[in-house]
């Protein structure tokens, strides 16, 4: 009837092999794929069941959804995704808490410096930059170190699949931007509080 390009009958981990699909008149077992418009699933399933019983009354049709079959086929990958999402979120939370602890300590150590800078006319924005720049440097260094390691690990995992995507640079750019944004929000929360404090209170003992 025809030739289908890039046909993968099994898992994406397997190499593509030549596949022959036969349409036999006498069928003891078999199946067919039906494309359904979204929202018409129940209606089409009932019509297909009625039609199959009409032509094969002695057989009991088994209607299954491709999404369910694929989910079962890649069940291990689904579990890995959930674990990775959970532990990544937990890591980001702990990292944000760690940065918050560091900025609290840094502001406590430099509270008199902030007071002197404000008395000399420093703006809130300049004080926020004073605290942010050191942390931004550390985050950029960590991204430079982590990105090649993450690329290597992801690429090694993808090597298990004969059909796989290519890891592009913008993935690490987006991850770095998100990490930097979360860090800056965490830093700004405490640095703004320190920058807007009354300098008289911090210089009272001087």
C-alpha positions, 0 to 999 in steps of 0.5 A: 500500500505504501512506504512509511518514513521513520517508522519506529514500532517499538521503544525509542531506545531500539534502532530503526529496523525495516518493518512490513505491515500486512493487511490479511483477510483472515485475522486471528489477532491484530489491531489498528490505529485511529486518529481522534479529534480532541473531545471525541474520544468517548463517542468514537470509542463507542462507535468503533466498538459497535462497528467491530462487533458488527464485523467480528461478532465472535471477538471482543474488541480491546480499545486502548489509548496510545497515550496510555501505551506510551506512558506504560512503555516509558514508565521508568522515564516518567518515574525518573522525571518525577524524582528529578523534578522533586529533588531539583525543586528541593535543591533550588529551595535549599540553595535559596535558603543558603543564599538568604542565610549568607545575605543575612550574615553579610548585612549584619557584618556590614550594617555600619558600612551601609549606614556610613554609605547612606549618610554619605548619600548612597542610594538604595539601588547602589547598596543593593548592587553592593551586595548583589555583585559578589553573589552574582559572581559566585553564581556565574562561576558555579554555572560555568562549572556545572553546565559542562558536567550537566551536559555530559551527564545528560548526553550520556543518558541520551546515548541509551536511545537510538532516536534522541534530541540534541542538547542545545546551548539555550537550555543552559542559558534558560537554567542559568537565567532562572537560577540567577533570577531566584538568587537575585530575588532572594538577595534583594529581599534582605538587601532592600530591607538593610538599605532602607533601614535608618542609618542612625540606628546602625551608627548609634554606637559609633 
